[in-house]
Amino acid sequence: MKKSYFPADGVWLKGNLHSHTTVSDGAFEPEALADLYASAGYSFLSMTDHNLLVPHENLQDKGLLMLAGVEHDLEYSRDQCTHVVGIAPAGKRATDYPCKRYFPENLTDQQLIDMMREDGQFVTLAHPVWSRMEVKQILELQNFHAIEVFNNGTEHLCHGGNAEIYWELLLRHGRRVFATASDDVHVEGDLFGGWIWVKARERTPQAIMDAVRSGAFYASSGPVLHDFGLDGHEVFVSCSACREIHFVTYPPRGESFFAKKGEVLTEASHTLTGRERFARAVCVDHEGRSAWTNPIFFDERARVS
């Protein structure tokens, strides 16, 4: 029996959960940034300025649903840091803790994540490659919902935007961690390179947050996914025209498909062995841009990160 990972009812909404304005260190005024995303067809946006949570409710009439958010940063040295993005519950206008810049002598990165999680935020570990985080450090951190599998801004800065291997290692260690893609926009060149598509029951901030928390979304830097799920003992995906489709599983190794010269792939399926702890798909278009599904988890012992 065919079962989609995404809810049958609802609407697909495109959005960016990580961006910056002149409120902190971005190049665009909030109103200008909202205009740009609305004009590009986005449905929702979070302006996650550094160490400040500003709802920007006055921008709702731009055609965007505004989600209040913040990016907290701990700088451990000139070269190493931990940045964490938090998206506040719908309707929340302030944090329950002092929203400011914290320093390593004030709290650890784990304490920072816990503080944001206890505040009700959807917590994402941001651009760990750019942050020069160590694998051991990431695996020791707990209690975050997602990791940025792709960050367009840091990819443009120094090829520091793709963190799929870190995400994969978390999954192999039994962690239920979702994947997001974002612009992290600071300058114009960062725009429209990473986003998520959410399958929400309706076009409201609350429905978006419900969908994000349940994993009913996928991350992309280009391809569009139409469906993903299980059909008996097979995992399947359908997508816009791509050159590669990869099924990533563990501990078995999954399977990859490649389009023949002059052809495209729009769907594929992979037969499961029954030993998989999770299965996910990655679709790559002819420009090398990817879309990442969240995993289907088969191991009930896997713990929410």
C-alpha positions as CSV (number, residue, x, y, z in Angstrom):
1,M,0.0,0.0,0.0
2,K,1.4,3.4,-1.0
3,K,1.9,5.8,1.8
4,S,3.2,9.4,1.3
5,Y,5.5,10.9,3.9
6,F,3.7,14.2,3.4
7,P,0.1,14.8,4.6
8,A,-2.6,14.1,2.0
9,D,-4.4,17.4,2.8
10,G,-2.9,20.8,2.9
11,V,-0.9,23.3,0.8
12,W,2.7,23.5,-0.2
13,L,4.4,26.7,1.1
14,K,7.9,27.8,0.2
15,G,9.9,29.7,2.8
16,N,13.3,30.8,4.3
17,L,14.0,30.3,8.0
18,H,17.3,32.1,8.2
19,S,17.9,35.7,7.0
20,H,19.4,39.0,8.3
21,T,18.5,42.6,7.9
22,T,20.0,46.0,9.0
23,V,18.6,45.2,12.5
24,S,21.9,43.3,12.9
25,D,24.4,42.7,10.1
26,G,22.3,42.4,6.9
27,A,22.4,44.6,3.8
28,F,18.6,45.1,3.5
29,E,16.1,46.9,5.5
30,P,13.4,44.6,6.8
31,E,10.7,46.0,4.5
32,A,13.0,45.7,1.5
33,L,13.9,42.1,2.3
34,A,10.2,41.2,2.7
35,D,9.5,42.8,-0.7
36,L,12.2,40.7,-2.3
37,Y,11.0,37.4,-0.9
38,A,7.3,38.2,-1.7
39,S,8.2,39.1,-5.2
40,A,10.1,35.8,-5.6
41,G,7.0,33.8,-4.7
42,Y,7.9,32.8,-1.1
43,S,5.0,32.2,1.3
44,F,6.9,32.7,4.6
45,L,10.1,34.2,6.0
46,S,11.9,34.5,9.3
47,M,14.3,37.4,9.9
48,T,16.7,35.9,12.3
49,D,18.9,38.8,13.2
50,H,21.8,38.1,15.5
51,N,20.8,37.8,19.2
52,L,17.6,39.8,18.7
53,L,14.1,38.5,18.2
54,V,11.9,41.0,16.3
55,P,8.5,39.7,15.1
56,H,8.1,42.2,12.2
57,E,4.4,41.7,12.3
58,N,4.0,45.0,10.5
59,L,5.3,43.3,7.3
60,Q,2.5,40.7,7.1
61,D,0.8,42.8,4.5
62,K,3.7,42.1,2.1
63,G,2.0,38.8,1.2
64,L,4.4,36.9,3.4
65,L,3.7,35.1,6.6
66,M,6.3,36.4,9.1
67,L,7.8,33.9,11.6
68,A,9.6,35.5,14.5
69,G,13.1,34.2,14.9
70,V,16.6,34.7,16.2
71,E,20.2,33.5,15.5
72,H,22.3,33.2,18.7
73,D,26.0,32.9,18.3
74,L,28.8,31.8,20.7
75,E,32.3,32.7,19.5
76,Y,34.9,30.4,20.9
77,S,37.9,31.7,19.0
78,R,38.6,33.8,15.9
79,D,37.9,30.7,13.8
80,Q,35.5,28.6,15.7
81,C,31.9,29.2,16.8
82,T,28.5,27.8,17.3
83,H,25.5,29.5,15.7
84,V,21.9,28.4,16.5
85,V,18.7,29.6,14.8
86,G,15.5,29.5,16.7
87,I,12.0,30.0,15.2
88,A,9.5,31.1,17.9
89,P,6.0,29.7,18.3
90,A,3.4,31.4,16.2
91,G,2.2,34.6,17.8
92,K,5.2,34.9,20.2
93,R,6.6,38.4,20.4
94,A,9.5,38.0,22.8
95,T,11.6,35.3,24.4
96,D,11.1,34.1,28.0
97,Y,14.9,34.7,28.5
98,P,16.9,37.9,28.0
99,C,17.4,37.9,24.2
100,K,20.9,39.2,23.8
101,R,24.4,38.1,22.8
102,Y,25.8,35.5,25.1
103,F,29.5,34.5,25.6
104,P,31.2,31.2,26.3
105,E,31.9,32.3,29.8
106,N,28.1,32.8,30.3
107,L,26.9,29.5,29.1
108,T,27.8,26.5,26.9
109,D,26.5,25.8,23.4
110,Q,24.4,23.0,25.0
111,Q,22.9,25.4,27.5
112,L,22.2,27.8,24.7
113,I,20.3,25.2,22.8
114,D,18.4,24.0,25.9
115,M,17.4,27.6,26.7
116,M,16.1,28.2,23.2
117,R,14.3,24.8,23.2
118,E,12.7,25.5,26.6
119,D,11.5,28.8,25.2
120,G,9.4,26.8,22.7
121,Q,11.6,27.6,19.6
122,F,12.2,25.3,16.7
123,V,16.0,25.0,17.0
124,T,18.4,24.5,14.1
125,L,22.1,24.1,14.2
126,A,23.4,26.6,11.6
127,H,26.1,26.2,9.0
128,P,28.4,23.9,11.1
129,V,31.0,23.6,8.3
130,W,31.4,27.4,8.2
131,S,31.4,27.5,12.0
132,R,34.4,25.0,12.0
133,M,32.5,22.7,14.4
134,E,34.1,19.3,15.1
135,V,32.3,16.1,14.5
136,K,32.6,15.1,18.2
137,Q,31.2,18.4,19.2
138,I,28.2,18.1,17.0
139,L,27.5,14.5,18.1
140,E,27.6,15.5,21.8
141,L,25.0,18.2,21.4
142,Q,21.5,17.3,22.1
143,N,18.0,18.8,22.0
144,F,18.0,20.5,18.6
145,H,15.4,19.8,16.0
146,A,17.3,20.3,12.8
147,I,20.6,21.0,11.1
148,E,21.2,23.2,8.1
149,V,22.1,20.7,5.4
150,F,22.7,23.6,3.0
151,N,23.4,27.3,3.7
152,N,23.6,29.4,0.6
153,G,25.3,32.4,2.3
154,T,28.2,30.5,3.7
155,E,28.5,28.4,0.5
156,H,29.1,31.6,-1.3
157,L,31.6,32.9,1.3
158,C,33.9,29.9,1.4
159,H,32.3,26.7,0.2
160,G,31.1,26.2,3.8
161,G,27.4,25.6,3.2
162,N,27.0,21.9,2.7
163,A,26.7,19.9,5.9
164,E,25.0,16.7,4.7
165,I,27.8,14.5,6.0
166,Y,27.3,15.9,9.6
167,W,23.6,15.3,9.3
168,E,24.2,11.8,8.0
169,L,26.4,11.0,11.0
170,L,23.8,12.3,13.4
171,L,21.2,10.0,11.8
172,R,23.6,7.0,11.9
173,H,24.0,7.6,15.7
174,G,20.2,7.2,16.1
175,R,19.3,10.9,16.2
176,R,16.0,12.1,14.8
177,V,17.2,15.3,13.3
178,F,15.5,17.1,10.3
179,A,17.3,19.0,7.6
180,T,16.8,22.6,6.5
181,A,18.2,24.7,3.7
182,S,18.4,28.5,4.0
183,D,19.8,31.7,2.4
184,D,21.3,33.1,5.6
185,V,21.1,36.3,3.6
186,H,23.5,39.0,4.5
187,V,24.1,40.4,1.0
188,E,22.2,40.4,-2.3
189,G,24.2,37.4,-3.7
190,D,22.9,35.2,-0.9
191,L,19.3,35.5,-2.0
192,F,17.1,32.6,-3.2
193,G,19.7,29.7,-3.0
194,G,18.3,27.6,-0.2
195,W,14.8,27.1,1.1
196,I,12.2,24.6,2.5
197,W,8.9,23.5,1.1
198,V,6.4,22.8,3.9
199,K,3.2,20.8,3.5
200,A,0.9,22.7,5.9
201,R,-2.8,22.1,6.6
202,E,-3.5,25.8,5.8
203,R,-1.7,29.0,5.0
204,T,-1.1,30.3,8.6
205,P,2.0,30.7,10.8
206,Q,0.6,28.1,13.3
207,A,0.1,25.5,10.5
208,I,3.6,26.1,9.2
209,M,5.1,25.6,12.7
210,D,3.1,22.5,13.1
211,A,4.4,21.1,9.8
212,V,8.0,22.0,10.5
213,R,7.9,20.4,14.0
214,S,6.4,17.2,12.5
215,G,9.0,17.1,9.7
216,A,6.4,17.6,6.9
217,F,8.8,19.5,4.8
218,Y,11.9,19.1,2.6
219,A,15.0,21.2,2.0
220,S,16.1,22.3,-1.5
221,S,18.6,24.4,-3.4
222,G,16.8,23.8,-6.7
223,P,14.7,20.6,-7.4
224,V,11.0,20.4,-6.5
225,L,9.8,17.2,-4.9
226,H,6.3,16.0,-5.6
227,D,6.1,13.0,-3.3
228,F,8.1,10.7,-1.1
229,G,7.1,7.7,0.9
230,L,6.7,4.0,1.1
231,D,5.0,1.5,-1.2
232,G,5.1,-1.9,0.5
233,H,8.7,-2.7,0.8
234,E,9.9,0.1,-1.4
235,V,10.8,3.7,-0.7
236,F,9.9,6.0,-3.6
237,V,10.3,9.6,-4.6
238,S,9.0,11.8,-7.5
239,C,10.5,15.1,-8.5
240,S,11.2,17.7,-11.1
241,A,13.6,16.9,-13.9
242,C,16.9,15.6,-12.3
243,R,20.1,13.9,-13.3
244,E,20.5,11.9,-10.1
245,I,18.3,10.3,-7.5
246,H,19.9,8.8,-4.4
247,F,18.3,6.7,-1.7
248,V,20.4,7.0,1.5
249,T,19.8,4.2,4.1
250,Y,21.6,2.8,7.1
251,P,23.1,0.3,7.8
252,P,22.5,-1.0,4.3
253,R,23.9,1.4,1.8
254,G,20.8,2.3,-0.3
255,E,20.9,2.9,-4.0
256,S,21.7,5.6,-6.6
257,F,20.1,6.2,-10.0
258,F,21.6,8.3,-12.9
259,A,19.9,9.6,-16.0
260,K,21.3,8.5,-19.3
261,K,22.7,11.2,-21.6
262,G,20.0,13.4,-23.0
263,E,17.4,12.0,-20.5
264,V,16.1,13.0,-17.1
265,L,14.8,11.3,-14.0
266,T,11.5,12.3,-12.4
267,E,11.0,9.3,-10.2
268,A,12.7,6.2,-8.7
269,S,12.2,3.6,-6.0
270,H,14.4,1.4,-3.9
271,T,13.6,-2.0,-2.3
272,L,14.3,-2.1,1.4
273,T,15.9,-5.0,3.1
274,G,14.1,-4.6,6.5
275,R,17.3,-3.8,8.3
276,E,17.2,-0.1,7.7
277,R,17.1,2.3,10.6
278,F,16.1,5.2,8.3
279,A,15.7,6.0,4.6
280,R,15.9,9.4,2.9
281,A,16.2,10.6,-0.7
282,V,18.4,13.2,-2.4
283,C,17.5,14.5,-5.9
284,V,20.1,16.4,-7.9
285,D,19.2,18.5,-11.0
286,H,21.4,19.1,-14.1
287,E,22.9,22.2,-12.5
288,G,24.1,20.2,-9.5
289,R,21.5,21.6,-7.1
290,S,19.9,19.2,-4.6
291,A,16.7,18.6,-2.7
292,W,16.8,16.5,0.5
293,T,13.9,14.7,2.1
294,N,13.7,14.2,5.8
295,P,14.2,10.6,6.8
296,I,11.6,7.9,7.3
297,F,12.6,6.4,10.6
298,F,12.2,2.7,11.2
299,D,14.0,2.4,14.5
300,E,11.6,3.4,17.2
301,R,14.6,3.6,19.6
302,A,15.9,6.6,17.7
303,R,15.6,9.6,20.0
304,V,14.5,13.0,19.2
305,S,17.6,15.2,19.2
